Amino acid sequence: MMLLRTTVLLALCFASGCQNASVTAPESKPDSSPVLLPVKVSGKWGYVNASGQLVITPQFDSADDFHEGRALICLGKPCDPYDAYSTSPTIPNNSLWGFIDASGKVVITPQYPEASAFSEGLAAICTGDCGSKATKPHARGYIDRDGKAVIPTQFGAASNFSEGLAQVCVGSCEYVEGSGYNGKFGFIDHSGRFVINPQYDNVLDFKNGYAKVFVGSGTEAKSGYIDKTGETIWQPSN
């Protein structure tokens, strides 16, 4: 996997110590997505409504649930990037991910080797070689519901937003059995600015205002907790 692209944003972040900055989470709103359920018919995926009526014709090679009015769909095979490299890195991965709306219209053309569902108005996407055993460069960033790039692809790993913050990894961020990730994790806000500098070996999403963080790996890993300003409220310990 590739090393993270050097960005002015990241350099300024470290220089200014932006782990002390505060962030205001966007107002939480109920998910207004319609009740549409993905179903597989004759090898293709479509959607049925709550009455069991087929409302989006089966035409996709993979389809996820709706989130915030968008559903993640895939064309090509294999649609699971891990399956593409499960036996050999020479197996081609021709699958691409995009998004549809509740009418079944493709609103974001399938173009990403990997993507996640929308959360807080943004979805994480990956460009390049995004498989679990990648041999070429890749990078992750975020798009909005219209497919516009909001946070440039510059991270080795990127998760969904939770309580206004998203965990991202700086470095190649490849997981190595027994030694953890090749990179450091921190948290960004909706502008892509680091609120908590990448300094942890692993992290979990924020929940109720706090996130679990890990220092070290394997049996030597220590876990603690931080708040949204990056303040340690429980020092990592075994």
C-alpha positions as CSV (number, residue, x, y, z in Angstrom):
1,M,0.0,0.0,0.0
2,M,1.1,3.5,-0.6
3,L,2.5,6.0,1.9
4,L,0.2,8.9,2.6
5,R,0.6,11.8,0.3
6,T,2.2,14.7,2.0
7,T,-0.2,17.6,2.3
8,V,0.1,21.2,3.5
9,L,-2.9,20.6,5.7
10,L,-1.2,17.9,7.6
11,A,2.0,19.8,8.0
12,L,0.1,22.9,9.3
13,C,-1.8,20.6,11.7
14,F,1.2,19.2,13.3
15,A,2.9,22.7,13.5
16,S,-0.2,24.3,15.1
17,G,-0.9,21.5,17.6
18,C,-4.5,21.1,16.3
19,Q,-5.2,18.3,18.7
20,N,-6.3,21.0,21.1
21,A,-9.0,22.3,18.8
22,S,-12.7,21.8,19.5
23,V,-15.3,20.6,17.2
24,T,-19.1,21.0,17.1
25,A,-20.9,17.9,15.8
26,P,-23.6,18.6,13.2
27,E,-27.1,18.4,14.5
28,S,-28.3,14.8,14.6
29,K,-31.3,14.2,12.4
30,P,-33.3,11.0,11.9
31,D,-32.4,9.0,8.8
32,S,-35.2,9.8,6.3
33,S,-34.2,6.9,4.0
34,P,-37.2,4.9,2.8
35,V,-37.7,1.4,3.9
36,L,-36.2,-0.4,1.0
37,L,-34.6,-3.8,1.4
38,P,-31.9,-5.3,-0.8
39,V,-32.8,-8.7,-2.3
40,K,-31.1,-11.0,-4.7
41,V,-32.9,-12.4,-7.7
42,S,-31.3,-14.6,-10.3
43,G,-27.8,-13.5,-9.3
44,K,-28.5,-9.7,-9.3
45,W,-29.5,-7.4,-6.5
46,G,-32.5,-5.0,-6.4
47,Y,-34.8,-3.7,-3.7
48,V,-38.3,-4.4,-2.3
49,N,-40.4,-2.1,-0.2
50,A,-41.9,-2.9,3.2
51,S,-44.8,-4.7,1.5
52,G,-42.5,-7.0,-0.3
53,Q,-43.0,-5.4,-3.7
54,L,-40.0,-5.2,-6.0
55,V,-39.5,-1.5,-6.6
56,I,-35.9,-1.4,-7.9
57,T,-35.2,-3.9,-10.6
58,P,-32.4,-6.4,-9.7
59,Q,-29.4,-5.2,-11.7
60,F,-26.5,-4.8,-9.3
61,D,-23.8,-7.2,-8.4
62,S,-24.0,-6.1,-4.8
63,A,-26.3,-3.7,-2.9
64,D,-26.4,-2.3,0.7
65,D,-29.1,-0.7,2.8
66,F,-30.1,2.9,2.4
67,H,-28.5,5.5,4.6
68,E,-29.4,9.2,4.3
69,G,-31.3,8.7,1.1
70,R,-28.5,6.8,-0.7
71,A,-27.6,3.2,-1.1
72,L,-24.2,1.8,-1.9
73,I,-24.2,-0.5,-5.0
74,C,-21.6,-2.4,-6.9
75,L,-21.1,-3.4,-10.5
76,G,-18.5,-6.0,-11.5
77,K,-16.8,-8.8,-9.7
78,P,-15.8,-9.5,-7.0
79,C,-17.6,-6.7,-5.2
80,D,-15.8,-7.6,-1.9
81,P,-12.2,-6.2,-2.2
82,Y,-11.0,-8.9,0.2
83,D,-12.4,-11.6,-2.0
84,A,-10.4,-10.2,-4.9
85,Y,-7.1,-11.0,-3.2
86,S,-8.1,-14.0,-1.0
87,T,-6.3,-16.5,-3.1
88,S,-3.8,-14.6,-5.2
89,P,-3.0,-10.9,-5.8
90,T,-3.1,-11.7,-9.6
91,I,-6.9,-12.1,-9.5
92,P,-8.3,-9.1,-11.2
93,N,-10.8,-6.9,-9.3
94,N,-13.2,-5.3,-11.8
95,S,-15.8,-4.2,-9.3
96,L,-16.7,-0.5,-8.8
97,W,-18.9,1.1,-6.2
98,G,-21.4,4.0,-6.6
99,F,-24.7,5.2,-5.1
100,I,-28.4,5.2,-6.1
101,D,-31.4,7.1,-4.7
102,A,-34.7,5.8,-3.6
103,S,-36.1,5.7,-7.1
104,G,-33.2,3.5,-8.3
105,K,-31.5,6.2,-10.2
106,V,-27.7,6.1,-10.1
107,V,-26.7,9.4,-8.6
108,I,-23.0,8.7,-8.1
109,T,-21.6,6.6,-10.9
110,P,-19.9,3.4,-9.9
111,Q,-16.2,4.4,-10.0
112,Y,-14.6,3.6,-6.7
113,P,-12.9,0.2,-5.9
114,E,-14.2,0.7,-2.3
115,A,-16.7,3.0,-0.5
116,S,-18.8,3.1,2.6
117,A,-22.3,4.2,3.4
118,F,-23.2,7.8,4.1
119,S,-22.9,9.1,7.6
120,E,-23.4,12.7,8.6
121,G,-23.7,13.7,5.0
122,L,-20.3,12.2,3.9
123,A,-19.1,8.8,2.6
124,A,-15.6,7.5,2.7
125,I,-14.3,6.4,-0.7
126,C,-11.0,4.8,-1.9
127,T,-9.1,5.3,-5.1
128,G,-6.3,3.2,-6.5
129,D,-5.5,-0.4,-5.3
130,C,-7.9,-0.8,-2.4
131,G,-7.7,-4.6,-1.9
132,S,-6.6,-6.2,1.4
133,K,-3.3,-7.2,-0.3
134,A,-2.7,-4.2,-2.4
135,T,0.5,-3.9,-4.4
136,K,-0.1,-0.5,-5.9
137,P,-0.9,2.9,-4.3
138,H,-4.3,3.8,-2.8
139,A,-5.8,6.7,-0.9
140,R,-9.0,7.5,0.9
141,G,-11.1,10.6,1.3
142,Y,-14.8,11.7,1.4
143,I,-17.6,12.7,-0.9
144,D,-20.9,14.4,-0.3
145,R,-24.4,13.0,-1.4
146,D,-24.0,14.5,-4.8
147,G,-20.6,12.8,-5.4
148,K,-18.5,16.0,-4.9
149,A,-15.1,15.5,-3.3
150,V,-15.2,17.3,0.0
151,I,-12.1,15.9,1.7
152,P,-9.3,14.9,-0.7
153,T,-8.1,11.3,-1.0
154,Q,-5.1,11.5,1.2
155,F,-5.5,8.9,4.0
156,G,-4.3,5.3,4.2
157,A,-7.6,4.4,6.0
158,A,-10.8,6.3,6.7
159,S,-14.0,5.4,8.6
160,N,-17.5,6.8,8.7
161,F,-18.2,10.0,10.7
162,S,-19.5,9.5,14.2
163,E,-20.5,12.4,16.5
164,G,-18.9,14.9,14.1
165,L,-15.5,13.2,13.9
166,A,-14.0,10.4,11.7
167,Q,-11.0,8.2,12.5
168,V,-8.4,8.3,9.8
169,C,-4.9,6.7,9.5
170,V,-1.8,8.3,8.2
171,G,0.7,6.1,6.5
172,S,0.3,2.9,4.5
173,C,-2.1,1.7,7.2
174,E,-1.8,-1.9,6.1
175,Y,-2.7,-4.4,8.8
176,V,0.1,-6.8,9.6
177,E,-0.8,-9.9,11.6
178,G,0.9,-9.7,15.0
179,S,2.1,-6.1,14.7
180,G,-1.0,-4.1,13.9
181,Y,-1.3,-1.2,11.4
182,N,1.6,0.5,9.5
183,G,0.4,3.9,10.4
184,K,-1.0,6.2,13.1
185,F,-4.7,7.0,13.7
186,G,-6.2,10.4,14.6
187,F,-9.6,12.2,14.1
188,I,-10.7,14.8,11.5
189,D,-13.8,17.0,11.4
190,H,-16.1,17.6,8.4
191,S,-13.6,20.1,6.9
192,G,-10.9,17.4,6.8
193,R,-8.9,19.3,9.5
194,F,-7.2,17.2,12.2
195,V,-8.9,17.8,15.5
196,I,-6.8,15.0,17.2
197,N,-3.4,14.4,15.6
198,P,-2.6,10.9,14.3
199,Q,-0.7,9.4,17.2
200,Y,-2.4,6.1,18.1
201,D,-1.9,2.6,16.9
202,N,-5.6,2.0,16.6
203,V,-8.8,3.8,17.7
204,L,-12.6,3.2,17.8
205,D,-15.3,5.7,16.8
206,F,-16.6,8.3,19.2
207,K,-19.6,7.3,21.3
208,N,-21.3,9.5,23.8
209,G,-18.4,12.0,23.5
210,Y,-15.5,9.6,24.1
211,A,-13.3,7.3,22.0
212,K,-11.3,4.3,22.9
213,V,-7.6,4.5,21.8
214,F,-4.9,2.0,21.6
215,V,-1.1,2.3,22.0
216,G,1.0,-0.7,21.0
217,S,-0.2,-3.9,19.3
218,G,-1.0,-7.5,20.0
219,T,-0.6,-8.6,23.6
220,E,1.4,-5.4,24.3
221,A,-1.5,-3.1,23.3
222,K,-2.7,-0.7,25.9
223,S,-6.2,1.0,25.8
224,G,-7.5,4.2,27.2
225,Y,-10.0,6.9,26.4
226,I,-10.0,10.5,25.0
227,D,-12.6,13.2,24.7
228,K,-13.4,15.2,21.6
229,T,-10.6,17.8,22.3
230,G,-8.0,15.0,22.4
231,E,-7.7,15.2,26.2
232,T,-6.8,11.9,27.8
233,I,-9.3,11.0,30.4
234,W,-7.9,7.5,31.0
235,Q,-4.3,6.8,30.3
236,P,-3.8,3.8,28.1
237,S,-3.0,0.8,30.2
238,N,-3.1,-3.0,30.0
